[in-house]
Amino acid sequence: MKKWNDLAEEIKKEPMMLKLRTRVTGEVLKEIAEQGLAIIKEAEGEIIAFRGLWKTNFDDFFEMGSFWVKRLKLIFVMLKTGILFIY
């Protein structure tokens, strides 16, 4: 659960998340991932990238949101693995 709480705290630091901070918790992010509504990238036990879909008031529609990348860690993984990410 620690990695999910750490992720939530990092996302909350983003200026664009000011109005949405109350819905971003480690528990909610973990639940989204467990429901198959998120893609994550981990390195050394830490979540370094997250892309999630959020449920809406309409059963057939999702909000595409919560795209977050920890840049310094991602660059390190790129160099270490040879995988190139363009963002």
C-alpha positions in Angstrom: 0.0 0.0 0.0 3.0 2.3 0.6 3.8 2.6 -3.1 0.1 3.7 -3.8 0.2 6.3 -1.0 3.5 7.6 -2.2 2.1 7.9 -5.7 -1.0 9.8 -4.4 1.3 12.2 -2.6 3.4 12.8 -5.7 0.3 13.4 -7.9 -1.2 15.8 -5.3 1.9 18.0 -5.7 1.1 18.8 -9.3 -0.4 22.3 -9.6 -3.1 21.1 -12.0 -4.4 18.7 -9.3 -5.4 21.5 -6.9 -9.2 21.0 -7.3 -9.0 17.2 -7.5 -6.7 16.4 -4.6 -9.5 15.0 -2.4 -10.2 12.2 -4.8 -6.6 11.1 -5.2 -5.7 8.7 -2.5 -3.5 5.6 -2.5 -6.6 3.4 -1.9 -8.4 4.9 -4.9 -5.4 4.6 -7.2 -4.8 1.0 -6.2 -8.5 0.2 -6.8 -8.4 1.8 -10.3 -5.4 -0.4 -11.1 -7.0 -3.6 -9.7 -10.1 -3.0 -11.8 -7.9 -2.9 -15.0 -8.5 0.8 -15.5 -4.8 1.9 -15.1 -1.4 1.3 -16.6 1.6 1.6 -14.3 5.3 1.4 -14.8 7.4 0.4 -11.8 11.1 0.6 -11.1 12.8 -0.7 -7.9 9.4 -1.1 -6.1 8.3 2.4 -6.9 5.5 3.5 -9.3 7.2 5.9 -11.7 4.4 6.3 -14.2 0.6 6.1 -14.0 -2.2 6.4 -16.5 -5.8 5.9 -15.2 -9.4 6.0 -16.2 -12.0 7.3 -13.8 -15.6 6.2 -13.5 -18.2 8.9 -14.3 -21.9 9.2 -13.6 -22.6 7.4 -16.9 -22.1 3.6 -17.0 -20.7 3.6 -20.5 -18.2 6.5 -20.2 -14.9 7.0 -18.4 -12.9 10.1 -17.8 -9.4 9.8 -19.2 -7.2 11.5 -16.6 -4.4 11.0 -14.1 -1.4 10.8 -16.4 1.7 11.2 -14.3 5.4 10.4 -14.9 8.2 10.8 -12.5 10.7 12.2 -15.0 14.0 11.7 -13.3 13.3 8.1 -12.4 12.0 7.4 -15.8 15.1 8.8 -17.5 17.2 6.5 -15.3 15.1 3.5 -16.3 15.5 4.5 -20.0 19.2 4.6 -19.7 19.4 1.4 -17.7 17.1 -0.7 -19.9 17.7 0.9 -23.3 14.0 1.5 -23.7 13.1 4.9 -25.2 10.0 6.7 -24.0 8.9 9.8 -25.8 6.7 12.2 -23.9 
